[in-house]
Amino acid sequence: SAGTPVTFNENGDAPGRYDIFQYQINNMSTAEYKVIGHWTNQLHLNMEALQWITDDYILPASVCSLPCRTGERKKVVKGVSCCWHCERCEGYQFQASEFTCELCSYEMRPNQNRTGCQPIPIIKLEWYSPWALVPVFISVLGIITTTFVIVTFVRYNDTPIVRASGREMSYVLLTGIFLCYIVTFPMIAAPDVAICSLRRIFLGLGMCFSYAALLTKTNRIHRIFEQGKKAVTAPRFISPASQLIITSSLISVQLLGVLVWFAADPPHTFVDYGEQRTQDPGNARGVLKCDISDLSLICSLGYSILLMVTCTVYAIKTRSVPETFNEAKPIGFTMYTTCIIWLAFIPIFFGTAQSEERVSTLLLDYENSKTFLLEI
């Protein structure tokens, strides 16, 4: 009577026939159910009869969750496999799959859309950096000044003033000051095996030259006056040749230590990713550095510090010598000031976080020490 065939499935059941209603507001501003379609083996909807609460009557998406954006993983709602929450991969993580985020390797960081990893940029101290320009400027002035003093000494080498000042020790002292200024350039240069080798050699060598010469001078003055209290004969090993041998022996200890350092741990470079591994991966940087650890630095400079302390002790002992030995007081003033500089430098250097700041702090400390040494 309905004009449709009657069918049955394999279970003997007739196919379902359903009317689909929507609860709508009619023209009389009253709510009622209105037929908007039916189901007879398939869905039939009258789209024009549908009403929605939105003003533009756009059909809302009939889904539990919207697709996640790039760089986000799906966190499935427990018990509802078709619904999920979108979570962004944070920190140094990238989207490994639809449902997981994984951490990039230590030398990598996620790319901009977090679909993979890319190498962390590697930086080094550049010559145009303010941290480099200031030490270089001071070093150039120091090299010019030291060279002028050396030329002056050579020109008037046989004059009584130069001879009375102790030519041999003065040349050793000036050589040490010159080396201290020169070390600024390998400290700033881009690290490689050659540069790292030069850093190891010259890091404490210039200071060792200077302090060894000053220690020999103060020890000589002290022995002369101590011997004068006991006898009229002059003490041994006060001639210029003896002074050079003593100074050379002190310097050779530093060179021997450097050779042992080279044999035990050959110089090489490495990239420090931890020092500037910020919370924001976009700002992460790797710092190209030489393999000079803080402990190695202490050992390299430790011998020079030992010479400095010993020289300071002798400077205190010779502080009241006659005015004819007027070099004793400038040496004493230099050693007192240098000790204060080093006492301030050590906690500042090892407490500094940034490598560029460490290099600049070290170089500026060298400049301050050399300035006072040059006053002699």
C-alpha positions as CSV (number, residue, x, y, z in Angstrom):
1,S,0.0,0.0,0.0
2,A,3.0,2.4,0.5
3,G,4.3,1.6,-2.9
4,T,7.7,0.3,-1.6
5,P,9.0,-3.2,-1.8
6,V,9.1,-5.3,1.4
7,T,12.5,-6.8,2.1
8,F,14.1,-8.8,4.9
9,N,17.7,-9.3,5.9
10,E,19.5,-12.6,6.6
11,N,18.0,-12.5,10.1
12,G,14.5,-12.1,8.9
13,D,14.2,-8.5,10.0
14,A,12.8,-5.7,7.9
15,P,15.1,-2.7,7.2
16,G,14.7,0.2,9.5
17,R,12.7,3.3,8.5
18,Y,13.3,6.4,10.6
19,D,12.2,10.0,10.6
20,I,14.8,12.5,11.7
21,F,13.5,15.5,13.8
22,Q,15.1,18.7,14.9
23,Y,13.9,20.8,17.8
24,Q,13.3,24.3,16.2
25,I,11.6,27.6,16.9
26,N,8.7,28.2,14.5
27,N,7.3,31.5,13.3
28,M,5.1,31.7,16.4
29,S,8.2,31.7,18.6
30,T,7.3,28.4,20.0
31,A,9.5,25.3,20.0
32,E,8.5,22.1,18.3
33,Y,10.0,19.1,16.6
34,K,10.2,19.3,12.8
35,V,11.0,16.5,10.4
36,I,14.1,17.4,8.5
37,G,14.9,14.0,6.9
38,H,14.6,10.3,7.1
39,W,16.6,7.1,6.9
40,T,15.7,4.4,4.5
41,N,18.8,2.3,3.9
42,Q,20.7,5.7,3.7
43,L,20.5,9.1,5.1
44,H,18.2,11.7,3.4
45,L,18.5,15.3,4.9
46,N,16.7,18.4,3.9
47,M,19.5,20.9,4.4
48,E,17.3,23.9,3.9
49,A,15.1,22.8,6.7
50,L,17.9,22.7,9.2
51,Q,18.3,25.5,11.7
52,W,21.3,26.4,13.9
53,I,21.9,28.8,16.8
54,T,24.6,30.6,14.8
55,D,23.6,33.7,12.9
56,D,25.1,32.5,9.6
57,Y,23.5,29.1,9.8
58,I,26.8,27.4,9.0
59,L,26.7,23.7,9.5
60,P,28.9,22.9,12.7
61,A,31.6,20.3,12.4
62,S,30.2,17.0,13.7
63,V,33.5,15.8,15.2
64,C,34.7,15.1,18.7
65,S,38.2,16.8,18.2
66,L,39.7,19.0,15.5
67,P,42.9,17.9,13.8
68,C,46.1,18.9,15.6
69,R,48.4,21.5,14.0
70,T,51.9,20.9,13.0
71,G,54.2,20.3,16.0
72,E,51.4,19.1,18.2
73,R,50.7,15.6,19.3
74,K,47.3,13.9,20.0
75,K,46.6,13.0,23.6
76,V,43.7,10.6,23.4
77,V,40.9,11.0,25.9
78,K,40.7,7.9,28.1
79,G,37.9,5.7,27.1
80,V,37.0,7.7,23.9
81,S,39.4,6.7,21.2
82,C,38.1,9.1,18.6
83,C,38.6,12.2,20.9
84,W,41.9,13.8,21.8
85,H,43.5,16.9,23.2
86,C,46.3,18.6,21.2
87,E,49.5,19.2,23.1
88,R,52.4,21.2,21.6
89,C,55.9,19.6,21.8
90,E,57.7,21.9,24.2
91,G,61.4,22.6,24.9
92,Y,63.8,20.6,22.7
93,Q,61.2,18.1,21.6
94,F,59.9,17.5,18.1
95,Q,56.8,15.7,16.7
96,A,58.1,12.2,16.1
97,S,54.6,10.8,15.2
98,E,50.9,11.6,15.4
99,F,50.8,10.7,19.1
100,T,54.4,11.2,20.4
101,C,57.0,13.9,20.9
102,E,60.7,13.0,21.2
103,L,63.8,14.9,22.5
104,C,66.4,16.1,20.0
105,S,69.9,14.9,20.5
106,Y,72.2,17.1,22.6
107,E,73.8,19.0,19.7
108,M,70.4,19.5,18.0
109,R,67.3,21.7,18.4
110,P,63.8,21.4,16.9
111,N,63.2,23.3,13.7
112,Q,60.6,26.1,13.5
113,N,57.5,23.9,13.0
114,R,58.9,21.1,15.2
115,T,58.7,18.4,12.6
116,G,62.4,17.5,13.0
117,C,65.7,18.6,14.5
118,Q,68.5,20.8,13.1
119,P,72.0,21.5,14.3
120,I,72.5,24.1,17.0
121,P,74.5,27.1,15.6
122,I,78.1,27.3,16.8
123,I,79.5,30.7,17.8
124,K,82.9,31.9,18.9
125,L,84.4,35.2,20.1
126,E,84.5,37.5,17.1
127,W,87.1,40.2,16.6
128,Y,84.5,42.9,16.2
129,S,82.8,42.0,19.5
130,P,83.2,44.6,22.3
131,W,84.6,41.8,24.5
132,A,87.4,41.5,22.0
133,L,87.9,45.1,20.9
134,V,88.7,46.5,24.4
135,P,91.5,43.9,25.2
136,V,92.9,44.2,21.6
137,F,93.0,48.0,21.9
138,I,94.8,47.8,25.3
139,S,97.2,45.1,24.0
140,V,98.2,47.1,20.9
141,L,98.9,50.1,23.2
142,G,100.9,47.9,25.5
143,I,102.9,46.3,22.6
144,I,103.8,49.8,21.3
145,T,104.8,51.0,24.7
146,T,106.8,47.9,25.5
147,T,108.5,48.0,22.1
148,F,109.4,51.7,22.7
149,V,111.0,50.8,26.0
150,I,113.0,47.9,24.5
151,V,114.2,50.1,21.7
152,T,115.2,52.8,24.2
153,F,117.1,50.2,26.3
154,V,118.9,48.8,23.2
155,R,119.9,52.3,22.0
156,Y,121.3,53.3,25.4
157,N,122.5,49.8,26.3
158,D,125.9,50.8,27.5
159,T,124.9,53.9,29.4
160,P,125.4,53.9,33.3
161,I,121.6,54.2,33.9
162,V,120.7,51.2,31.8
163,R,123.6,49.2,33.2
164,A,122.7,50.1,36.8
165,S,119.1,49.1,36.3
166,G,120.2,45.5,35.5
167,R,120.1,45.2,31.7
168,E,119.7,41.5,31.6
169,M,116.8,41.3,34.1
170,S,115.2,44.3,32.5
171,Y,115.2,42.6,29.1
172,V,113.7,39.4,30.6
173,L,111.0,41.5,32.3
174,L,110.2,43.4,29.1
175,T,110.1,40.1,27.2
176,G,107.5,38.7,29.7
177,I,105.4,41.9,29.4
178,F,105.6,41.7,25.6
179,L,104.4,38.0,25.7
180,C,101.6,38.9,28.0
181,Y,100.3,41.4,25.5
182,I,100.8,39.0,22.6
183,V,98.7,36.3,24.3
184,T,95.7,38.4,23.8
185,F,95.5,37.6,20.1
186,P,95.5,33.7,20.4
187,M,93.0,34.1,23.2
188,I,90.6,35.8,20.8
189,A,91.4,34.0,17.6
190,A,89.0,31.2,16.4
191,P,90.0,28.0,18.3
192,D,91.8,25.2,16.4
193,V,94.6,22.9,17.3
194,A,97.3,25.4,16.5
195,I,95.5,28.2,18.4
196,C,94.8,26.0,21.4
197,S,98.5,25.0,21.5
198,L,99.5,28.7,21.5
199,R,97.1,29.4,24.3
200,R,98.6,26.6,26.4
201,I,102.1,27.8,25.8
202,F,101.6,31.6,26.2
203,L,98.9,31.6,28.8
204,G,101.2,31.5,31.8
205,L,104.6,32.0,30.0
206,G,104.5,35.8,29.9
207,M,103.6,36.1,33.6
208,C,106.2,33.5,34.4
209,F,108.9,35.5,32.6
210,S,107.9,38.7,34.5
211,Y,107.5,37.2,38.0
212,A,110.7,35.1,37.6
213,A,112.7,38.3,36.7
214,L,111.1,40.2,39.6
215,L,111.7,37.3,42.0
216,T,115.3,37.1,41.0
217,K,115.7,40.8,41.5
218,T,114.1,40.9,44.9
219,N,115.9,37.7,46.0
220,R,119.3,39.3,45.0
221,I,118.6,42.5,46.9
222,H,117.5,40.5,50.0
223,R,120.6,38.3,49.9
224,I,122.9,41.2,49.5
225,F,121.6,43.0,52.6
226,E,121.3,39.8,54.6
227,Q,124.9,38.9,53.8
228,G,126.0,42.5,54.7
229,K,124.7,42.0,58.2
230,K,127.0,39.0,58.6
231,A,130.1,39.6,56.6
232,V,131.7,42.1,54.2
233,T,132.0,39.5,51.4
234,A,129.4,39.6,48.7
235,P,127.0,36.7,48.4
236,R,127.2,34.2,45.6
237,F,125.2,34.2,42.4
238,I,124.6,37.9,42.1
239,S,126.4,38.5,38.8
240,P,124.3,39.1,35.7
241,A,125.1,35.7,34.3
242,S,124.0,34.0,37.5
243,Q,120.8,36.0,37.5
244,L,120.1,34.9,34.0
245,I,120.7,31.2,34.9
246,I,118.4,31.5,38.0
247,T,115.7,33.2,35.9
248,S,116.0,30.6,33.1
249,S,115.7,27.8,35.6
250,L,112.5,29.3,37.0
251,I,111.1,29.7,33.5
252,S,112.1,26.2,32.5
253,V,109.8,24.8,35.2
254,Q,106.8,26.4,33.5
255,L,107.9,25.1,30.1
256,L,108.4,21.6,31.4
257,G,104.9,21.7,32.9
258,V,103.5,22.7,29.5
259,L,105.3,19.9,27.8
260,V,103.8,17.4,30.3
261,W,100.4,18.9,29.7
262,F,100.8,18.4,25.9
263,A,101.9,14.8,26.4
264,A,99.1,13.9,28.9
265,D,96.3,15.7,27.0
266,P,97.0,16.8,23.5
267,P,95.2,20.1,22.6
268,H,92.0,19.9,20.7
269,T,88.7,21.9,20.3
270,F,85.2,21.0,21.3
271,V,81.8,22.6,21.2
272,D,80.2,23.4,24.6
273,Y,76.4,23.2,24.1
274,G,75.5,23.3,27.8
275,E,76.8,26.8,28.5
276,Q,74.2,28.6,26.3
277,R,71.5,26.0,26.1
278,T,68.6,28.3,27.0
279,Q,65.0,27.4,27.7
280,D,64.0,28.8,24.3
281,P,65.6,26.5,21.7
282,G,65.7,29.4,19.2
283,N,68.3,31.1,21.3
284,A,70.5,28.0,21.9
285,R,74.1,28.2,20.8
286,G,77.1,26.0,20.9
287,V,80.4,27.7,21.9
288,L,83.5,26.6,20.1
289,K,86.2,26.3,22.8
290,C,89.7,24.9,23.4
291,D,89.9,22.0,25.9
292,I,91.4,24.2,28.6
293,S,89.3,23.3,31.7
294,D,89.2,25.4,34.8
295,L,91.4,22.9,36.6
296,S,94.0,23.1,33.8
297,L,93.8,26.8,33.8
298,I,94.5,26.9,37.5
299,C,97.5,24.5,37.1
300,S,98.9,26.6,34.2
301,L,98.6,29.9,36.1
302,G,99.4,28.3,39.5
303,Y,103.1,28.4,39.0
304,S,103.1,32.0,38.1
305,I,100.9,32.7,41.1
306,L,103.4,30.9,43.3
307,L,106.3,33.0,41.8
308,M,104.1,36.1,42.4
309,V,103.5,35.2,46.1
310,T,107.1,34.4,46.7
311,C,108.2,37.7,45.0
312,T,105.7,39.6,47.2
313,V,107.3,38.0,50.3
314,Y,110.7,39.2,49.2
315,A,109.3,42.6,48.3
316,I,108.0,42.9,51.9
317,K,111.4,41.9,53.3
318,T,113.3,44.5,51.1
319,R,110.8,47.3,51.6
320,S,113.2,49.2,53.9
321,V,116.4,49.0,51.9
322,P,118.4,52.2,51.3
323,E,117.4,54.7,48.6
324,T,120.2,53.6,46.4
325,F,118.2,50.5,45.7
326,N,115.2,52.5,44.7
327,E,113.8,49.7,42.5
328,A,112.8,47.7,45.6
329,K,109.9,50.0,46.4
330,P,108.3,50.0,42.9
331,I,108.6,46.2,42.8
332,G,106.9,46.1,46.2
333,F,104.1,48.4,45.0
334,T,103.7,46.3,41.9
335,M,103.5,43.0,43.7
336,Y,101.0,44.3,46.3
337,T,98.7,45.7,43.5
338,T,99.0,42.5,41.4
339,C,98.0,40.4,44.4
340,I,94.9,42.5,44.9
341,I,94.1,42.2,41.2
342,W,94.5,38.4,41.2
343,L,92.4,38.0,44.4
344,A,89.6,39.9,42.7
345,F,90.1,38.1,39.3
346,I,89.9,34.5,40.5
347,P,86.3,34.6,41.9
348,I,85.1,36.8,39.1
349,F,86.5,34.6,36.4
350,F,85.3,31.3,37.8
351,G,81.9,32.8,38.6
352,T,81.3,34.2,35.1
353,A,78.8,32.1,33.1
354,Q,79.5,33.3,29.6
355,S,82.6,32.1,27.8
356,E,83.1,35.5,26.0
357,E,82.9,37.2,29.4
358,R,85.5,34.8,30.7
359,V,87.9,35.5,27.9
360,S,87.5,39.2,28.3
361,T,87.9,39.0,32.1
362,L,91.1,37.0,31.7
363,L,92.5,39.4,29.1
364,L,91.6,42.5,31.0
365,D,93.2,41.1,34.1
366,Y,96.4,40.5,32.0
367,E,96.3,44.1,30.9
368,N,95.9,45.4,34.5
369,S,98.8,43.2,35.7
370,K,101.0,44.3,32.8
371,T,100.3,48.0,33.3
372,F,101.6,47.8,36.9
373,L,104.6,45.7,35.8
374,L,105.5,48.3,33.2
375,E,105.6,51.0,35.8
376,I,108.9,49.5,37.0
